[in-house]
Amino acid sequence: MPNGVINQSKTWRTASGGKLKILGGDPEADKAIHEAGGKALQATREQRRSIKEILEELSRRTVTAEEAEEYSMEEGTSLLEAANLAQIRRAMKGDTKAAEYIRDTLGEKPVDKIAAEVETITAEDRERIERILNRDNRTE
C-alpha cells in the first residue's frame, strides 16, 4: 500500500501475496479466527512425528524376501542390521567414512586428551597473594 494511504476495508494481503485476511471489524470475530487458527496449529503439531520416531519405527521393520535376495542377507533381518551390514561392505571396499562409522559405533573413537595438572593453593601461596595485593593497594 502506498505510503500515507489508509486501508479502510481492513483487508490485508499475506506476506506471500496469497489469501486475503479480513480482520479488524469485530473484535469477537477476530478472536474466534485466532482461536481457530491456534487449534488447527496445535492439531498439526500433535500429528507431526519427530525424525527420531520415524527412524525408530523404520529400524524395527524387517527386509522383505526380495530385498534379502537382492542384498544377499537373511529374510527377517531388521533394516538397522541391514544398514550396518551395508556400512561394513562399503568399508571393506575402502570407504573410509564407512570405516570411521563402524569404529565410532564400536566405541573405539580416538579422543583428544588434554593432560592438565592441577595443584591446590597452599597456605603459603595465599600469604604471598595477600602480600602482593596489599602492596598494590598501598597509596604512596
N, CA, C and O atoms as a MOPAC input file, in Angstrom:
PM7 MOZYME 1SCF
protein

 N      0.84800 1    -1.15600 1     0.00000 1
 C      0.00000 1     0.00000 1     0.00000 1
 C      0.90400 1     1.23300 1     0.00000 1
 O      1.87400 1     1.27400 1     0.75800 1
 N      0.62300 1     2.20800 1    -0.80300 1
 C      1.46400 1     3.40300 1    -0.85200 1
 C      1.51100 1     4.08800 1     0.50900 1
 O      0.58900 1     3.99000 1     1.31900 1
 N      2.60600 1     4.77300 1     0.72100 1
 C      2.80900 1     5.46300 1     1.99100 1
 C      1.73200 1     6.53700 1     2.19300 1
 O      1.46300 1     7.32500 1     1.28600 1
 N      1.12500 1     6.56600 1     3.36800 1
 C      0.13000 1     7.57100 1     3.69300 1
 C     -1.29100 1     7.17800 1     3.35900 1
 O     -2.22300 1     7.90100 1     3.71200 1
 N     -1.49300 1     6.01600 1     2.66700 1
 C     -2.83700 1     5.57500 1     2.31700 1
 C     -3.36300 1     4.69100 1     3.44100 1
 O     -2.66000 1     3.78900 1     3.89800 1
 N     -4.57300 1     4.93600 1     3.88600 1
 C     -5.18100 1     4.16700 1     4.96400 1
 C     -6.05300 1     3.09100 1     4.35800 1
 O     -6.82600 1     3.35400 1     3.43700 1
 N     -5.93200 1     1.87900 1     4.87200 1
 C     -6.72000 1     0.75400 1     4.39700 1
 C     -8.01900 1     0.71300 1     5.19400 1
 O     -8.05500 1     0.16600 1     6.29600 1
 N     -9.05300 1     1.27100 1     4.65800 1
 C    -10.31700 1     1.35000 1     5.38700 1
 C    -11.13100 1     0.06900 1     5.27200 1
 O    -12.04800 1    -0.13800 1     6.06700 1
 N    -10.83400 1    -0.77900 1     4.33000 1
 C    -11.60200 1    -2.00800 1     4.16400 1
 C    -11.16600 1    -3.08800 1     5.15500 1
 O    -11.84600 1    -4.10300 1     5.29900 1
 N    -10.03200 1    -2.87700 1     5.84400 1
 C     -9.47600 1    -3.84400 1     6.79600 1
 C     -9.13000 1    -5.17100 1     6.11000 1
 O     -9.19600 1    -6.23500 1     6.72600 1
 N     -8.76800 1    -5.09300 1     4.85000 1
 C     -8.39500 1    -6.26500 1     4.08100 1
 C     -6.88600 1    -6.21800 1     3.86500 1
 O     -6.35200 1    -5.20100 1     3.42100 1
 N     -6.20800 1    -7.30000 1     4.17400 1
 C     -4.75300 1    -7.31900 1     4.07800 1
 C     -4.29600 1    -8.52900 1     3.27900 1
 O     -4.92600 1    -9.58500 1     3.31900 1
 N     -3.21100 1    -8.36900 1     2.56200 1
 C     -2.60600 1    -9.49600 1     1.85300 1
 C     -1.54200 1   -10.10200 1     2.74900 1
 O     -0.89100 1    -9.40300 1     3.52600 1
 N     -1.37700 1   -11.40700 1     2.63100 1
 C     -0.31800 1   -12.07300 1     3.38800 1
 C      1.02000 1   -11.67300 1     2.78100 1
 O      1.08000 1   -11.12100 1     1.68200 1
 N      2.08000 1   -11.95700 1     3.50900 1
 C      3.41900 1   -11.59600 1     3.03800 1
 C      3.75400 1   -12.28300 1     1.72100 1
 O      4.50500 1   -11.74000 1     0.91100 1
 N      3.20100 1   -13.47300 1     1.50300 1
 C      3.48400 1   -14.19600 1     0.26400 1
 C      2.56400 1   -13.76300 1    -0.87000 1
 O      2.68400 1   -14.25700 1    -1.99100 1
 N      1.63800 1   -12.83700 1    -0.58200 1
 C      0.72500 1   -12.36900 1    -1.62100 1
 C     -0.44200 1   -13.31600 1    -1.82600 1
 O     -1.12700 1   -13.24500 1    -2.84700 1
 N     -0.67600 1   -14.20000 1    -0.86900 1
 C     -1.71400 1   -15.21500 1    -1.00700 1
 C     -3.08600 1   -14.71300 1    -0.60200 1
 O     -3.50900 1   -13.63000 1    -1.00800 1
 N     -3.78300 1   -15.51100 1     0.20500 1
 C     -5.15900 1   -15.22900 1     0.58400 1
 C     -5.31500 1   -13.87400 1     1.25400 1
 O     -4.36400 1   -13.31300 1     1.80000 1
 N     -6.50800 1   -13.37700 1     1.19800 1
 C     -6.82400 1   -12.14100 1     1.89400 1
 C     -7.31800 1   -12.46900 1     3.29000 1
 O     -8.09400 1   -13.40600 1     3.48100 1
 N     -6.87000 1   -11.70100 1     4.25300 1
 C     -7.35500 1   -11.84200 1     5.60900 1
 C     -8.24200 1   -10.64600 1     5.89200 1
 O     -7.83800 1    -9.50900 1     5.64600 1
 N     -9.40400 1   -10.86800 1     6.38700 1
 C    -10.29100 1    -9.76100 1     6.72300 1
 C    -10.41100 1    -9.73800 1     8.23900 1
 O    -11.16600 1   -10.50800 1     8.83100 1
 N     -9.66500 1    -8.85600 1     8.84100 1
 C     -9.64700 1    -8.70600 1    10.28900 1
 C     -9.82300 1    -7.23600 1    10.62800 1
 O     -9.62200 1    -6.36200 1     9.78400 1
 N    -10.18600 1    -6.98300 1    11.82600 1
 C    -10.25400 1    -5.59700 1    12.26200 1
 C    -11.65200 1    -5.05700 1    12.38100 1
 O    -11.84100 1    -3.94300 1    12.87000 1
 N    -12.63200 1    -5.80700 1    11.95100 1
 C    -14.00600 1    -5.33300 1    12.05300 1
 C    -14.57000 1    -5.57600 1    13.43400 1
 O    -14.76600 1    -4.63500 1    14.20300 1
 N    -14.82600 1    -6.79800 1    13.74600 1
 C    -15.44500 1    -7.19100 1    15.01000 1
 C    -14.39300 1    -7.88700 1    15.88800 1
 O    -13.84500 1    -8.91200 1    15.48200 1
 N    -14.10400 1    -7.35100 1    17.07900 1
 C    -13.08500 1    -7.96800 1    17.93800 1
 C    -13.41400 1    -9.40800 1    18.32100 1
 O    -12.50600 1   -10.23200 1    18.42900 1
 N    -14.67400 1    -9.72500 1    18.52600 1
 C    -15.06200 1   -11.09400 1    18.88200 1
 C    -14.80300 1   -12.04700 1    17.71700 1
 O    -14.34900 1   -13.17400 1    17.91500 1
 N    -15.09600 1   -11.58600 1    16.50500 1
 C    -14.85700 1   -12.40900 1    15.31900 1
 C    -13.36100 1   -12.62700 1    15.11400 1
 O    -12.92700 1   -13.72500 1    14.76600 1
 N    -12.57000 1   -11.56200 1    15.33600 1
 C    -11.11800 1   -11.68600 1    15.21400 1
 C    -10.57900 1   -12.69900 1    16.20800 1
 O     -9.71500 1   -13.51100 1    15.87600 1
 N    -11.09400 1   -12.64700 1    17.42800 1
 C    -10.64700 1   -13.57200 1    18.47500 1
 C    -10.98800 1   -15.00700 1    18.09200 1
 O    -10.18300 1   -15.91600 1    18.29800 1
 N    -12.17700 1   -15.21100 1    17.53700 1
 C    -12.59400 1   -16.54700 1    17.11000 1
 C    -11.68900 1   -17.07500 1    15.99800 1
 O    -11.34000 1   -18.25500 1    15.97900 1
 N    -11.31400 1   -16.19500 1    15.07500 1
 C    -10.42600 1   -16.58400 1    13.97700 1
 C     -9.06800 1   -16.99600 1    14.53300 1
 O     -8.51000 1   -18.01500 1    14.12500 1
 N     -8.54000 1   -16.21200 1    15.45800 1
 C     -7.23600 1   -16.52500 1    16.06500 1
 C     -7.30000 1   -17.83800 1    16.83300 1
 O     -6.37800 1   -18.64900 1    16.74500 1
 N     -8.36700 1   -18.05900 1    17.58000 1
 C     -8.50700 1   -19.30000 1    18.35300 1
 C     -8.60500 1   -20.50500 1    17.43000 1
 O     -8.00600 1   -21.54500 1    17.70500 1
 N     -9.35200 1   -20.37900 1    16.33900 1
 C     -9.48100 1   -21.48400 1    15.38400 1
 C     -8.13600 1   -21.81000 1    14.75300 1
 O     -7.78900 1   -22.97600 1    14.56500 1
 N     -7.38900 1   -20.76700 1    14.43200 1
 C     -6.05300 1   -20.97800 1    13.86400 1
 C     -5.13200 1   -21.65300 1    14.86000 1
 O     -4.36300 1   -22.54300 1    14.49600 1
 N     -5.20700 1   -21.23500 1    16.11600 1
 C     -4.38500 1   -21.84100 1    17.15900 1
 C     -4.70700 1   -23.31000 1    17.35900 1
 O     -3.80700 1   -24.13200 1    17.53100 1
 N     -6.00400 1   -23.64200 1    17.33600 1
 C     -6.41100 1   -25.03800 1    17.49800 1
 C     -5.93700 1   -25.88400 1    16.31800 1
 O     -5.50300 1   -27.02100 1    16.50000 1
 N     -6.02000 1   -25.33200 1    15.11800 1
 C     -5.56400 1   -26.06600 1    13.92300 1
 C     -4.06200 1   -26.31000 1    13.98600 1
 O     -3.59000 1   -27.39200 1    13.63700 1
 N     -3.31000 1   -25.30500 1    14.43100 1
 C     -1.86100 1   -25.44400 1    14.55600 1
 C     -1.51600 1   -26.50700 1    15.59400 1
 O     -0.62600 1   -27.32700 1    15.36600 1
 N     -2.19900 1   -26.50300 1    16.71600 1
 C     -1.95500 1   -27.49000 1    17.76200 1
 C     -2.23700 1   -28.90200 1    17.25600 1
 O     -1.47500 1   -29.82600 1    17.53900 1
 N     -3.33100 1   -29.07200 1    16.50900 1
 C     -3.66900 1   -30.38900 1    15.95600 1
 C     -2.58600 1   -30.86500 1    14.99300 1
 O     -2.23300 1   -32.04500 1    14.98900 1
 N     -2.06300 1   -29.96200 1    14.18600 1
 C     -0.99500 1   -30.31200 1    13.24600 1
 C      0.25200 1   -30.73700 1    13.99600 1
 O      0.89100 1   -31.72200 1    13.62700 1
 N      0.60800 1   -30.00600 1    15.04500 1
 C      1.79800 1   -30.35100 1    15.82800 1
 C      1.65700 1   -31.70600 1    16.49700 1
 O      2.63800 1   -32.44200 1    16.59900 1
 N      0.46500 1   -32.05300 1    16.95500 1
 C      0.24900 1   -33.34200 1    17.60200 1
 C      0.37600 1   -34.48900 1    16.61000 1
 O      0.80000 1   -35.58000 1    16.99100 1
 N      0.02000 1   -34.27200 1    15.34600 1
 C      0.09900 1   -35.31100 1    14.32700 1
 C      1.52300 1   -35.48700 1    13.81000 1
 O      1.88600 1   -36.56600 1    13.34100 1
 N      2.31600 1   -34.44800 1    13.89200 1
 C      3.66500 1   -34.48000 1    13.34700 1
 C      4.55000 1   -35.37500 1    14.20900 1
 O      4.59400 1   -35.23400 1    15.43100 1
 N      5.24500 1   -36.28500 1    13.56400 1
 C      6.14800 1   -37.16900 1    14.28400 1
 C      7.57200 1   -36.65200 1    14.13600 1
 O      7.91400 1   -36.01100 1    13.14200 1
 N      8.37300 1   -36.93200 1    15.10900 1
 C      9.76300 1   -36.49700 1    15.02200 1
 C     10.54300 1   -37.44600 1    14.11400 1
 O     10.12400 1   -38.57800 1    13.87300 1
 N     11.65600 1   -36.98000 1    13.62700 1
 C     12.51800 1   -37.80400 1    12.77200 1
 C     12.98500 1   -39.02200 1    13.55400 1
 O     13.07900 1   -40.12100 1    13.00700 1
 N     13.27700 1   -38.82400 1    14.83900 1
 C     13.72200 1   -39.92900 1    15.67100 1
 C     12.65000 1   -41.02400 1    15.73900 1
 O     12.96600 1   -42.20900 1    15.63300 1
 N     11.38400 1   -40.62800 1    15.91500 1
 C     10.30000 1   -41.60400 1    15.97800 1
 C     10.17900 1   -42.37700 1    14.66700 1
 O      9.97600 1   -43.59100 1    14.67000 1
 N     10.30500 1   -41.67300 1    13.56400 1
 C     10.21000 1   -42.31600 1    12.24300 1
 C     11.35300 1   -43.31000 1    12.05200 1
 O     11.13900 1   -44.43400 1    11.59900 1
 N     12.57300 1   -42.88600 1    12.40300 1
 C     13.72300 1   -43.77800 1    12.23800 1
 C     13.63800 1   -44.98500 1    13.16200 1
 O     14.01700 1   -46.08900 1    12.77100 1
 N     13.14600 1   -44.78900 1    14.38100 1
 C     12.98700 1   -45.92200 1    15.29600 1
 C     11.99600 1   -46.93200 1    14.72800 1
 O     12.21700 1   -48.14100 1    14.80300 1
 N     10.91000 1   -46.43100 1    14.16500 1
 C      9.91100 1   -47.31700 1    13.57400 1
 C     10.48800 1   -48.06900 1    12.37500 1
 O     10.29500 1   -49.27800 1    12.24300 1
 N     11.18800 1   -47.35600 1    11.51400 1
 C     11.77200 1   -47.99200 1    10.32600 1
 C     12.84700 1   -48.99600 1    10.70600 1
 O     12.97900 1   -50.03600 1    10.06000 1
 N     13.61600 1   -48.69900 1    11.74800 1
 C     14.69400 1   -49.61200 1    12.12800 1
 C     14.15800 1   -50.93700 1    12.64400 1
 O     14.86600 1   -51.94300 1    12.60300 1
 N     12.91800 1   -50.95900 1    13.13000 1
 C     12.30600 1   -52.21000 1    13.59900 1
 C     11.72000 1   -53.03200 1    12.44500 1
 O     11.44700 1   -54.22100 1    12.60600 1
 N     11.53000 1   -52.40200 1    11.29000 1
 C     10.98900 1   -53.10800 1    10.12600 1
 C     12.01300 1   -54.11900 1     9.62500 1
 O     13.21800 1   -53.89900 1     9.75000 1
 N     11.54400 1   -55.21000 1     9.06500 1
 C     12.46500 1   -56.21100 1     8.52600 1
 C     12.45900 1   -56.15800 1     7.00300 1
 O     11.51600 1   -55.66900 1     6.38100 1
 N     13.53000 1   -56.67200 1     6.42500 1
 C     13.63900 1   -56.65700 1     4.96600 1
 C     12.71700 1   -57.72300 1     4.38000 1
 O     12.46300 1   -58.76100 1     4.99100 1
 N     12.23200 1   -57.43700 1     3.19300 1
 C     11.36100 1   -58.38400 1     2.50100 1
 C     12.21200 1   -59.48100 1     1.86100 1
 O     13.43900 1   -59.39300 1     1.83300 1
 N     11.55200 1   -60.49800 1     1.35500 1
 C     12.26300 1   -61.60200 1     0.69700 1
 C     13.03800 1   -61.09400 1    -0.51300 1
 O     14.15800 1   -61.53500 1    -0.77100 1
 N     12.42700 1   -60.15100 1    -1.26400 1
 C     13.10000 1   -59.59800 1    -2.44900 1
 C     14.34100 1   -58.79800 1    -2.05300 1
 O     15.39900 1   -58.91800 1    -2.67100 1
 N     14.18800 1   -57.98000 1    -1.01100 1
 C     15.33300 1   -57.18000 1    -0.53800 1
 C     16.43600 1   -58.09800 1    -0.01200 1
 O     17.61700 1   -57.85900 1    -0.26400 1
 N     16.05700 1   -59.13700 1     0.71100 1
 C     17.04300 1   -60.07500 1     1.25400 1
 C     17.83100 1   -60.73500 1     0.14100 1
 O     19.04900 1   -60.88600 1     0.23000 1
 N     17.11600 1   -61.13100 1    -0.92100 1
 C     17.78800 1   -61.76800 1    -2.05200 1
 C     18.68700 1   -60.76900 1    -2.77900 1
 O     19.81400 1   -61.09600 1    -3.15200 1
 N     18.18000 1   -59.54300 1    -2.98000 1
 C     18.94200 1   -58.52100 1    -3.71000 1
 C     20.22700 1   -58.14000 1    -2.98400 1
 O     21.25800 1   -57.91900 1    -3.62000 1
 N     20.17000 1   -58.06200 1    -1.65700 1
 C     21.33100 1   -57.61000 1    -0.88700 1
 C     22.07800 1   -58.74300 1    -0.20100 1
 O     22.94300 1   -58.48900 1     0.63800 1
 N     21.76700 1   -59.97100 1    -0.53600 1
 C     22.44200 1   -61.15900 1    -0.00200 1
 C     22.43300 1   -61.18200 1     1.52100 1
 O     23.48500 1   -61.20400 1     2.16100 1
 N     21.25100 1   -61.17500 1     2.08400 1
 C     21.11600 1   -61.27000 1     3.53400 1
 C     19.92000 1   -62.14600 1     3.84600 1
 O     19.13700 1   -62.49400 1     2.96200 1
 N     19.79100 1   -62.49400 1     5.10200 1
 C     18.69400 1   -63.37100 1     5.50900 1
 C     17.38100 1   -62.60200 1     5.56600 1
 O     17.34400 1   -61.43600 1     5.95700 1
 N     16.31900 1   -63.26600 1     5.17300 1
 C     14.99700 1   -62.66100 1     5.28500 1
 C     14.67400 1   -62.49500 1     6.77100 1
 O     14.99100 1   -63.36900 1     7.57700 1
 N     14.05400 1   -61.39300 1     7.12700 1
 C     13.73400 1   -61.12500 1     8.52300 1
 C     14.77400 1   -60.25700 1     9.21500 1
 O     14.60100 1   -59.88300 1    10.37400 1
 N     15.86100 1   -59.93400 1     8.50400 1
 C     16.87200 1   -59.03600 1     9.05500 1
 C     16.25200 1   -57.65400 1     9.22500 1
 O     15.53600 1   -57.18200 1     8.34200 1
 N     16.52100 1   -57.00400 1    10.34900 1
 C     15.96800 1   -55.66300 1    10.54500 1
 C     16.67600 1   -54.67600 1     9.62600 1
 O     17.80800 1   -54.91100 1     9.20300 1
 N     16.00800 1   -53.58200 1     9.32500 1
 C     16.61800 1   -52.56100 1     8.46100 1
 C     17.85400 1   -51.96800 1     9.10600 1
 O     18.80000 1   -51.59500 1     8.41100 1
 N     17.85700 1   -51.87800 1    10.42000 1
 C     19.03000 1   -51.34600 1    11.12000 1
 C     20.22300 1   -52.27100 1    10.93100 1
 O     21.34000 1   -51.81300 1    10.69200 1
 N     19.98400 1   -53.56800 1    11.03900 1
 C     21.05100 1   -54.53700 1    10.79200 1
 C     21.50800 1   -54.45900 1     9.34000 1
 O     22.70300 1   -54.52800 1     9.05500 1
 N     20.56400 1   -54.31700 1     8.43700 1
 C     20.89900 1   -54.22500 1     7.01600 1
 C     21.74800 1   -52.98800 1     6.73300 1
 O     22.70100 1   -53.04500 1     5.95500 1
 N     21.39600 1   -51.87200 1     7.36900 1
 C     22.16700 1   -50.64000 1     7.16500 1
 C     23.59000 1   -50.80300 1     7.68500 1
 O     24.54100 1   -50.34500 1     7.05100 1
 N     23.73900 1   -51.45300 1     8.83400 1
 C     25.08000 1   -51.66900 1     9.37500 1
 C     25.87600 1   -52.63200 1     8.51100 1
 O     27.08200 1   -52.46200 1     8.33100 1
 N     25.20500 1   -53.63800 1     7.97900 1
 C     25.86500 1   -54.57000 1     7.06700 1
 C     26.34400 1   -53.82700 1     5.81300 1
 O     27.43700 1   -54.09000 1     5.31200 1
 N     25.52800 1   -52.90800 1     5.31500 1
 C     25.92000 1   -52.11100 1     4.14600 1
 C     27.15100 1   -51.26000 1     4.46100 1
 O     28.02900 1   -51.10400 1     3.61200 1
 N     27.22000 1   -50.71000 1     5.67900 1
 C     28.39300 1   -49.91900 1     6.06800 1
 C     29.65000 1   -50.79900 1     6.09900 1
 O     30.72400 1   -50.37700 1     5.67100 1
 N     29.50200 1   -52.02100 1     6.60700 1
 C     30.64900 1   -52.93700 1     6.64700 1
 C     31.11000 1   -53.27200 1     5.24100 1
 O     32.31000 1   -53.30000 1     4.96600 1
 N     30.15900 1   -53.52700 1     4.34900 1
 C     30.52100 1   -53.82700 1     2.95300 1
 C     31.22500 1   -52.65000 1     2.30000 1
 O     32.19500 1   -52.83300 1     1.56400 1
 N     30.73500 1   -51.42300 1     2.57000 1
 C     31.38300 1   -50.23700 1     1.99400 1
 C     32.79000 1   -50.07300 1     2.55700 1
 O     33.71500 1   -49.71700 1     1.82700 1
 N     32.95400 1   -50.33300 1     3.85800 1
 C     34.28100 1   -50.21400 1     4.48200 1
 C     35.24800 1   -51.22600 1     3.88000 1
 O     36.42300 1   -50.92200 1     3.67000 1
 N     34.75200 1   -52.42400 1     3.60500 1
 C     35.60400 1   -53.46200 1     3.01700 1
 C     36.06800 1   -53.08800 1     1.61400 1
 O     37.09600 1   -53.57500 1     1.14500 1
 N     35.30100 1   -52.21300 1     0.94000 1
 C     35.68200 1   -51.75500 1    -0.40000 1
 C     36.58100 1   -50.52300 1    -0.34600 1
 O     36.98800 1   -50.00500 1    -1.38600 1
 N     36.89300 1   -50.05100 1     0.87200 1
 C     37.82300 1   -48.93600 1     1.01600 1
 C     37.19700 1   -47.61000 1     1.37500 1
 O     37.89100 1   -46.59400 1     1.37200 1
 N     35.92100 1   -47.57600 1     1.68200 1
 C     35.25600 1   -46.32800 1     2.05900 1
 C     35.65600 1   -45.97000 1     3.49300 1
 O     35.21800 1   -46.61800 1     4.44400 1
 N     36.48500 1   -44.94000 1     3.64100 1
 C     36.98800 1   -44.58400 1     4.97300 1
 C     35.89800 1   -44.01100 1     5.87300 1
 O     35.94600 1   -44.20300 1     7.08800 1
 N     34.92400 1   -43.31700 1     5.30700 1
 C     33.82100 1   -42.78500 1     6.12700 1
 C     33.03400 1   -43.93000 1     6.75100 1
 O     32.64000 1   -43.85800 1     7.91500 1
 N     32.80700 1   -44.98500 1     5.97600 1
 C     32.10200 1   -46.15800 1     6.49300 1
 C     32.93200 1   -46.83100 1     7.58700 1
 O     32.39100 1   -47.27300 1     8.60000 1
 N     34.24400 1   -46.90500 1     7.37700 1
 C     35.12100 1   -47.49700 1     8.38800 1
 C     35.10800 1   -46.66300 1     9.67500 1
 O     35.11100 1   -47.21900 1    10.77300 1
 N     35.09400 1   -45.34000 1     9.54000 1
 C     35.02200 1   -44.46300 1    10.71500 1
 C     33.70400 1   -44.66100 1    11.45700 1
 O     33.68100 1   -44.68500 1    12.68800 1
 N     32.60900 1   -44.80200 1    10.71300 1
 C     31.30300 1   -45.04100 1    11.32200 1
 C     31.33500 1   -46.31700 1    12.16700 1
 O     30.85600 1   -46.32900 1    13.30100 1
 N     31.89500 1   -47.37300 1    11.61300 1
 C     31.96100 1   -48.65300 1    12.32600 1
 C     32.82800 1   -48.51300 1    13.56900 1
 O     32.43500 1   -48.93900 1    14.65500 1
 N     34.00800 1   -47.91600 1    13.41200 1
 C     34.92200 1   -47.73400 1    14.54000 1
 C     34.26300 1   -46.92800 1    15.65100 1
 O     34.32700 1   -47.30600 1    16.82100 1
 N     33.62100 1   -45.80600 1    15.27900 1
 C     32.99600 1   -44.93600 1    16.26700 1
 C     31.82200 1   -45.61500 1    16.95700 1
 O     31.62200 1   -45.44800 1    18.16000 1
 N     31.04300 1   -46.38200 1    16.19400 1
 C     29.89400 1   -47.07700 1    16.75600 1
 C     30.34300 1   -48.15300 1    17.73800 1
 O     29.66300 1   -48.41500 1    18.73000 1
 N     31.47500 1   -48.76800 1    17.46500 1
 C     32.00700 1   -49.78200 1    18.37100 1
 C     32.66400 1   -49.17200 1    19.61000 1
 O     33.09500 1   -49.90100 1    20.50300 1
 N     32.74200 1   -47.85800 1    19.67000 1
 C     33.28100 1   -47.19000 1    20.85100 1
 C     34.78600 1   -47.05000 1    20.85300 1
 O     35.38800 1   -46.84000 1    21.90600 1
 N     35.39600 1   -47.16100 1    19.70500 1
 C     36.85400 1   -47.07300 1    19.63100 1
 C     37.32400 1   -45.76900 1    19.00900 1
 O     38.43300 1   -45.68500 1    18.48000 1
 N     36.48000 1   -44.76100 1    19.07600 1
 C     36.83600 1   -43.46900 1    18.50300 1
 C     37.96300 1   -42.83900 1    19.31500 1
 O     37.86100 1   -42.70700 1    20.53500 1
 N     39.04100 1   -42.45200 1    18.62900 1
 C     40.11900 1   -41.79200 1    19.36500 1
 C     39.66000 1   -40.41200 1    19.84300 1
 O     38.97400 1   -39.68400 1    19.12500 1
 N     40.04500 1   -40.08000 1    21.04200 1
 C     39.67300 1   -38.78500 1    21.59800 1
 C     40.92600 1   -37.98900 1    21.88600 1
 O     41.97800 1   -38.53600 1    22.21500 1
 N     40.78400 1   -36.69800 1    21.75400 1
 C     41.89100 1   -35.82300 1    22.09300 1
 C     41.86800 1   -35.61400 1    23.59000 1
 O     40.90500 1   -35.08200 1    24.14100 1
 N     42.94000 1   -36.03600 1    24.24500 1
 C     43.01100 1   -35.88400 1    25.69000 1
 C     44.00900 1   -34.78000 1    26.01300 1
 O     45.10500 1   -34.71600 1    25.45500 1
 N     43.60100 1   -33.93300 1    26.91000 1
 C     44.47000 1   -32.84900 1    27.34300 1
 C     44.88900 1   -33.16200 1    28.77000 1
 O     44.05600 1   -33.30400 1    29.66600 1
 N     46.18000 1   -33.26500 1    28.95800 1
 C     46.68200 1   -33.55500 1    30.29500 1
 C     46.86600 1   -32.23400 1    31.03600 1
 O     47.59100 1   -31.34400 1    30.59000 1
 N     46.21000 1   -32.13300 1    32.14300 1
 C     46.32200 1   -30.92400 1    32.94100 1
 C     46.58200 1   -31.32000 1    34.38400 1
 O     45.89200 1   -32.16700 1    34.95300 1
 N     47.57800 1   -30.69500 1    34.95200 1
 C     47.86700 1   -30.94100 1    36.35500 1
 C     47.35900 1   -29.75800 1    37.14800 1
 O     47.66700 1   -28.60600 1    36.84300 1
 N     46.58700 1   -30.05300 1    38.15400 1
 C     46.01800 1   -29.00300 1    38.97700 1
 C     46.59700 1   -29.13700 1    40.37700 1
 O     46.51700 1   -30.19000 1    41.01000 1
 N     47.17100 1   -28.06100 1    40.82900 1
 C     47.72500 1   -28.05600 1    42.16900 1
 C     46.87700 1   -27.16800 1    43.05000 1
 O     46.38000 1   -26.12900 1    42.61500 1
 N     46.71700 1   -27.58200 1    44.28100 1
 C     45.94100 1   -26.76300 1    45.20200 1
 C     46.81500 1   -25.64400 1    45.73800 1
 O     48.03900 1   -25.76300 1    45.79600 1
 N     46.17500 1   -24.57000 1    46.12200 1
 C     46.90000 1   -23.43000 1    46.67800 1
 C     47.16900 1   -23.70900 1    48.15200 1
 O     46.26300 1   -24.03500 1    48.92000 1
 N     48.41500 1   -23.57300 1    48.51700 1
 C     48.79200 1   -23.82100 1    49.91400 1
 C     48.59600 1   -22.54600 1    50.73300 1
 O     48.35900 1   -21.47100 1    50.18100 1
 N     48.69500 1   -22.67500 1    52.01900 1
 C     48.57300 1   -21.52000 1    52.92200 1
 C     49.68500 1   -20.51400 1    52.63200 1
 O     49.47600 1   -19.30200 1    52.69700 1
 N     50.84800 1   -21.02800 1    52.31800 1
 C     51.98100 1   -20.15100 1    51.99200 1
 C     51.69500 1   -19.34000 1    50.72200 1
 O     52.01200 1   -18.15300 1    50.65000 1
 N     51.09700 1   -19.99000 1    49.73300 1
 C     50.73300 1   -19.30000 1    48.48500 1
 C     49.70700 1   -18.20700 1    48.77000 1
 O     49.79700 1   -17.11300 1    48.21300 1
 N     48.74500 1   -18.49100 1    49.62100 1
 C     47.72800 1   -17.48800 1    49.96800 1
 C     48.35000 1   -16.26100 1    50.62800 1
 O     47.95700 1   -15.12800 1    50.35300 1
 N     49.33200 1   -16.50500 1    51.50900 1
 C     50.01100 1   -15.38100 1    52.17200 1
 C     50.74600 1   -14.51400 1    51.15400 1
 O     50.70500 1   -13.28700 1    51.23900 1
 N     51.41400 1   -15.14500 1    50.19600 1
 C     52.11000 1   -14.39000 1    49.14600 1
 C     51.12500 1   -13.54000 1    48.34500 1
 O     51.38500 1   -12.37100 1    48.06000 1
 N     49.99300 1   -14.14500 1    47.98900 1
 C     48.97500 1   -13.41800 1    47.22300 1
 C     48.46900 1   -12.22600 1    48.02200 1
 O     48.30300 1   -11.13800 1    47.47200 1
 N     48.22500 1   -12.41700 1    49.30500 1
 C     47.76000 1   -11.32400 1    50.17200 1
 C     48.79900 1   -10.19900 1    50.23700 1
 O     48.44600 1    -9.02200 1    50.16100 1
 N     50.08800 1   -10.56600 1    50.37900 1
 C     51.13900 1    -9.52900 1    50.42900 1
 C     51.19100 1    -8.73800 1    49.12600 1
 O     51.35000 1    -7.51800 1    49.13300 1
 N     51.05500 1    -9.45300 1    48.00500 1
 C     51.09400 1    -8.77000 1    46.70700 1
 C     49.90200 1    -7.83900 1    46.56300 1
 O     50.04700 1    -6.70700 1    46.10400 1
 N     48.72100 1    -8.31300 1    46.95700 1
 C     47.52100 1    -7.47300 1    46.85600 1
 C     47.62700 1    -6.25200 1    47.75900 1
 O     47.25900 1    -5.14600 1    47.36400 1
 N     48.13000 1    -6.45800 1    48.97000 1
 C     48.28400 1    -5.33700 1    49.89700 1
 C     49.31600 1    -4.32900 1    49.39400 1
 O     49.13200 1    -3.12100 1    49.54200 1
 N     50.39400 1    -4.82400 1    48.80400 1
 C     51.42900 1    -3.94200 1    48.25700 1
 C     50.86700 1    -3.10100 1    47.12200 1
 O     51.17700 1    -1.91400 1    47.01400 1
 N     50.03200 1    -3.71500 1    46.26400 1
 C     49.48100 1    -2.99100 1    45.12100 1
 C     48.41800 1    -1.97800 1    45.56300 1
 O     48.20400 1    -0.97700 1    44.87900 1
 N     47.76200 1    -2.22200 1    46.68100 1
 C     46.70600 1    -1.33600 1    47.15500 1
 C     47.19200 1    -0.17200 1    47.99300 1
 O     46.42200 1     0.73200 1    48.31800 1
 N     48.49300 1    -0.19300 1    48.35100 1
 C     49.05700 1     0.90300 1    49.15500 1
 C     49.08000 1     2.19300 1    48.34900 1
 O     49.39100 1     2.19700 1    47.15800 1
 N     48.75800 1     3.24300 1    48.99700 1
 C     48.86300 1     4.56100 1    48.35000 1
 C     50.17500 1     5.19300 1    48.77200 1
 O     50.53500 1     5.14800 1    49.94900 1
 N     50.85600 1     5.75100 1    47.87500 1
 C     52.15500 1     6.34400 1    48.18200 1
 C     52.07500 1     7.83600 1    48.15700 1
 O     53.07700 1     8.51200 1    48.39300 1

